[in-house]
């Protein structure tokens, strides 16, 4: 992200949406000496190591500070992620914060109010139909608390359906606020009645369509090698205004998924390269599941040689991957997720028109 910002590819009309699924906590200190508190932990070989004690206090979490500092002088949506856990493969230990905030409304409210400590962060109040304890009166209460702290503070409400919440949305959102309508994995055109209902509400707030066009259950075997992955339907970038939205957002070619635990050693190495002029993704995949992340080295030569992907030599992601390849490194799954998103944002910034 820092390279994108440094090279001017995070345009002024782009607003990051950060979903917080875990927190980077600070460590507890002795109130008298100021030294870190430690506890004994037995490690391999029976040795004892004295580990620092993490501080669970929300005000001491470093996550929000890190987000704020990553995007200086830029507004950022911050969404403490909550979801229907039955729809996500996940490791409870990896996403303990998500579980906690999905089940505890009071903890969720505290997290939202904690965002207000950073002037460039916009709290996102997320409503999840089917699981939610967050009633319209709860939303009024949260918004009233935010306005009491700072009456000029922008807020966002994220919702995946208007039923039961249209009145409160109309009531609390003002011209400085945002409505993020989450279409999940369905295209915008799949909800014409809902879009029309939203139009008729004539909200003063800025309306954003959020889409996740890459199917969550699509595996590497489902992608073509060296061809366009047409089942990733990115049409929302072209049609959002026709359905009454002011702007649009998505996951940049990534899946809407939670960490499922463990370190992947086997599996297909998948490379996705977005081409903005065609508004589509080109995929490259190593079908040898035993190679795991080493499969990236198998398909990389084909990616590097593709004349469609880096004709002017400016692609940050491909340039970095090519440099690593020549140094004998293929990259990890996590690194290729970063490359996918970097490529996507740079392509959008370079070739797509400005968003409203």
C-alpha positions in Angstrom: 0.0 0.0 0.0 2.9 2.4 0.8 4.2 1.9 -2.7 0.8 2.7 -4.3 0.6 5.9 -2.2 4.1 6.9 -2.9 3.6 6.5 -6.7 0.3 8.4 -6.6 -1.9 5.4 -7.5 -4.3 5.8 -4.6 -6.3 8.5 -6.2 -8.1 11.2 -4.2 -11.5 9.7 -5.2 -10.6 6.3 -3.7 -11.5 5.7 0.0 -10.0 2.6 1.6 -12.4 0.3 3.5 -10.5 -1.6 6.2 -12.2 -4.6 7.8 -10.7 -5.4 11.2 -10.8 -9.1 12.0 -8.0 -9.1 14.6 -6.2 -6.4 16.6 -2.6 -5.6 17.1 -2.5 -5.2 20.9 0.1 -3.3 22.9 1.8 -4.8 25.9 1.0 -4.2 29.6 3.4 -2.3 31.7 4.0 -2.2 35.5 2.3 1.1 36.6 5.2 1.7 39.1 8.3 1.0 37.0 7.0 1.4 33.5 8.6 -1.9 32.5 6.7 -4.6 30.5 4.9 -7.3 32.4 6.0 -10.8 31.5 4.9 -14.3 32.1 6.8 -17.6 31.9 6.1 -19.7 28.8 7.6 -23.2 28.2 9.0 -23.6 24.7 10.6 -26.4 22.7 13.2 -28.3 24.6 11.6 -27.5 27.9 13.1 -24.1 28.2 11.3 -21.2 29.7 10.9 -17.9 27.9 9.4 -14.8 29.5 6.8 -13.4 27.1 5.3 -9.9 27.3 1.7 -9.8 28.4 -0.7 -8.4 25.8 -3.0 -5.6 26.9 -6.7 -6.4 26.0 -7.8 -2.8 26.7 -9.4 -1.4 23.5 -7.7 2.0 24.0 -4.3 0.4 24.0 -4.8 -1.5 20.7 -2.4 -0.3 18.1 -4.6 -1.4 15.1 -6.4 1.9 14.7 -3.3 3.9 15.1 -1.6 1.8 12.4 -4.5 2.3 10.0 -4.6 6.0 10.6 -0.8 6.3 10.0 -0.9 4.2 6.9 -3.3 6.6 5.3 -2.3 10.1 6.5 -4.5 13.0 5.4 -7.0 10.5 3.9 -10.4 9.4 5.1 -10.7 5.7 5.7 -13.7 3.5 6.5 -13.1 1.2 9.4 -15.4 -1.8 9.8 -15.0 -4.1 12.8 -16.1 -7.1 10.9 -19.2 -9.1 12.0 -20.8 -11.9 10.0 -22.9 -15.0 9.9 -20.1 -17.4 10.9 -22.0 -20.4 9.5 -21.4 -19.0 6.0 -17.6 -18.7 6.5 -15.0 -21.4 6.9 -12.9 -20.1 9.7 -10.6 -20.8 12.6 -12.1 -19.5 15.8 -8.7 -18.7 17.3 -7.7 -16.7 14.3 -10.9 -14.7 14.3 -11.7 -14.5 18.0 -12.5 -10.8 17.6 -15.0 -11.4 14.9 -16.7 -14.0 17.0 -16.8 -11.8 20.0 -18.2 -8.8 18.2 -20.8 -10.9 16.4 -22.1 -12.1 19.7 -21.6 -9.1 22.0 -23.4 -5.9 21.0 -21.9 -3.9 23.9 -18.3 -4.8 22.9 -19.2 -3.9 19.3 -20.5 -0.4 20.4 -17.3 0.2 22.4 -15.2 -0.6 19.3 -17.2 1.8 17.2 -16.7 4.6 19.6 -13.0 3.9 19.9 -12.6 4.7 16.2 -13.6 8.4 17.0 -10.2 8.9 18.6 -8.7 9.2 15.1 -9.9 12.1 13.0 -9.4 10.5 9.6 -11.2 7.2 10.4 -14.9 6.8 9.6 -16.8 4.3 11.8 -18.8 1.8 9.9 -22.0 0.6 11.6 -22.6 -2.8 10.1 -26.1 -4.4 10.0 -26.2 -8.1 9.2 -29.7 -9.5 8.4 -30.5 -12.9 9.8 -28.0 -12.7 12.7 -28.3 -9.2 14.0 -29.0 -8.1 17.5 -28.5 -4.5 16.2 -32.0 -3.0 16.2 -33.1 0.4 14.7 -33.1 1.8 18.2 -29.6 0.5 18.8 -28.5 2.3 15.7 -30.1 5.6 16.8 -28.4 5.2 20.2 -24.9 4.6 18.6 -25.3 7.5 16.2 -26.5 9.8 19.0 -23.4 8.9 21.0 -21.2 9.6 18.0 -22.9 13.0 17.4 -22.6 13.9 21.1 -18.8 13.3 20.9 -18.4 15.2 17.6 -21.5 16.5 15.8 -19.5 17.0 12.6 -18.1 13.5 12.4 -19.0 11.4 9.3 -20.4 7.9 9.8 -21.2 5.0 7.5 -23.9 2.4 7.7 -23.2 -0.9 5.9 -26.2 -3.1 5.2 -27.2 -6.0 2.9 -30.9 -5.3 2.9 -33.3 -2.4 3.7 -36.1 -4.4 5.3 -36.7 -3.1 8.8 -34.0 -0.4 8.6 -35.1 2.0 5.8 -36.7 4.5 8.3 -33.7 4.7 10.6 -31.3 5.0 7.8 -33.3 7.9 6.3 -33.5 9.4 9.8 -29.8 9.3 10.9 -27.8 9.7 7.7 -26.9 13.2 6.6 -25.2 14.7 3.6 -21.7 14.1 5.1 -22.4 10.4 5.8 -22.3 7.2 3.7 -24.6 4.3 3.0 -22.6 1.2 2.0 -25.0 -1.3 0.4 -23.3 -4.8 0.4 -24.4 -7.0 -2.5 -22.0 -9.7 -1.3 -21.4 -12.2 -4.1 -24.5 -11.2 -6.1 -24.2 -8.6 -9.0 -26.0 -5.3 -8.6 -28.5 -6.2 -11.3 -29.8 -9.1 -9.2 -31.6 -6.7 -6.9 -33.4 -4.2 -9.1 -36.4 -3.8 -6.7 -34.1 -3.0 -3.8 -32.1 -0.5 -5.9 -35.3 1.2 -6.9 -36.5 1.3 -3.2 -33.2 2.9 -2.3 -33.5 5.5 -5.1 -37.0 6.4 -3.9 -35.7 7.1 -0.4 -33.8 10.1 -1.8 -31.0 9.9 0.8 -28.8 12.9 1.3 -25.9 10.5 2.2 -23.4 9.3 -0.4 -24.5 5.8 -1.6 -21.8 3.2 -2.3 -22.4 -0.2 -3.9 -20.1 -2.8 -2.4 -19.6 -6.0 -4.4 -17.6 -9.3 -4.0 -17.6 -10.7 -7.5 -15.1 -13.5 -6.9 -17.1 -16.5 -5.6 -15.9 -17.5 -2.1 -16.1 -21.2 -3.0 -14.2 -20.9 -6.3 -11.0 -22.9 -6.0 -7.8 -22.9 -8.1 -9.1 -25.7 -10.2 -12.0 -23.5 -11.4 -9.7 -21.0 -13.0 -8.3 -21.2 -16.6 -4.5 -21.1 -17.1 -3.4 -18.1 -19.2 -7.0 -17.0 -20.1 -9.7 -14.6 -18.8 -11.5 -15.7 -15.7 -14.9 -14.7 -17.0 -16.9 -16.0 -14.0 -15.5 -13.1 -12.0 -18.2 -10.6 -12.9 -16.8 -7.1 -12.5 -19.7 -5.4 -14.2 -20.5 -3.3 -11.1 -17.7 -0.9 -12.1 -19.6 0.0 -15.3 -23.2 -0.1 -14.1 -23.4 1.3 -10.5 -24.6 4.7 -11.5 -27.4 3.3 -13.5 -28.7 1.7 -10.4 -28.7 4.9 -8.4 -25.3 4.7 -6.6 -22.8 7.5 -6.3 -19.8 5.3 -6.0 -18.7 1.6 -5.9 -16.3 -0.7 -4.1 -15.1 -4.3 -4.1 -12.4 -6.6 -2.9 -9.9 -6.0 -5.7 -10.0 -9.6 -7.0 -9.8 -11.1 -3.5 -12.4 -13.3 -1.9 -14.6 -12.3 1.0 -13.3 -14.9 3.4 -11.9 -15.3 6.9 -8.6 -17.0 7.9 -9.2 -20.7 8.2 -6.1 -21.6 10.3 -2.8 -23.3 9.6 -0.2 -22.7 7.0 -1.0 -24.0 3.5 1.7 -26.3 2.2 -0.3 -27.9 -0.6 -2.7 -26.4 -3.1 -2.8 -24.7 -6.5 -0.7 -21.6 -7.0 -3.1 -19.0 -8.5 -2.1 -15.7 -10.0 -4.8 -13.2 -10.9 -3.9 -10.1 -13.0 -6.6 -7.4 -13.5 -6.8 -5.7 -16.9 -8.7 -2.4 -16.5 -9.2 -1.7 -20.2 -11.2 -5.0 -20.5 -12.5 -4.9 -16.9 -11.6 -8.5 -16.4 -9.1 -10.8 -14.7 -6.6 -13.0 -16.4 -5.7 -16.1 -14.4 -2.6 -18.3 -14.3 -2.6 -21.5 -12.3 -0.3 -24.4 -11.5 -2.4 -27.6 -11.3 0.2 -29.5 -9.3 -1.2 -29.2 -5.8 1.8 -30.8 -4.2 4.0 -27.9 -5.2 2.0 -25.5 -3.1 3.4 -22.0 -3.2 6.4 -23.2 -5.2 3.9 -23.5 -8.1 4.1 -19.8 -8.5 7.6 -20.3 -9.9 6.1 -22.7 -12.5 3.6 -20.2 -13.9 5.5 -17.0 -13.4 7.5 -17.2 -16.7 4.1 -17.3 -18.6 2.9 -14.2 -16.6 6.1 -12.3 -17.1 6.1 -13.0 -20.9 2.4 -12.1 -21.4 2.5 -8.9 -23.6 -0.9 -7.8 -22.3 0.0 -7.4 -18.7 3.0 -5.0 -18.5 3.5 -3.4 -21.9 5.0 -0.2 -20.5 6.9 -1.8 -17.6 5.2 0.2 -14.9 3.2 -2.5 -13.1 4.4 -2.4 -9.5 3.3 -5.9 -8.7 4.8 -7.6 -11.8 8.0 -5.7 -11.5 8.4 -6.8 -7.9 7.5 -10.4 -8.8 9.9 -10.5 -11.7 12.7 -9.2 -9.6 12.0 -11.9 -7.0 11.8 -14.6 -9.7 15.2 -13.7 -11.0 16.5 -13.8 -7.5 15.3 -17.4 -7.1 12.2 -16.6 -5.1 8.6 -17.3 -6.1 6.7 -15.6 -3.3 4.2 -16.9 -0.7 0.4 -17.1 -0.9 0.2 -14.0 1.2 2.5 -12.1 -1.0 0.5 -12.9 -4.1 -2.6 -11.7 -2.4 -0.8 -8.4 -1.9 0.4 -8.4 -5.6 -3.2 -9.0 -6.8 -4.6 -6.1 -4.8 -1.6 -3.8 -5.8 -2.1 -4.6 -9.5 -5.9 -4.0 -9.2 -5.6 -0.6 -7.6 -2.9 0.6 -10.0 -4.9 -0.5 -13.0 -8.1 1.2 -11.7 -6.1 4.4 -10.9 -4.5 4.4 -14.4 -7.3 3.4 -16.7 -10.7 3.8 -15.1 -12.6 7.1 -14.9 -12.9 9.0 -11.7 -15.5 7.9 -9.2 -18.1 10.4 -8.0 
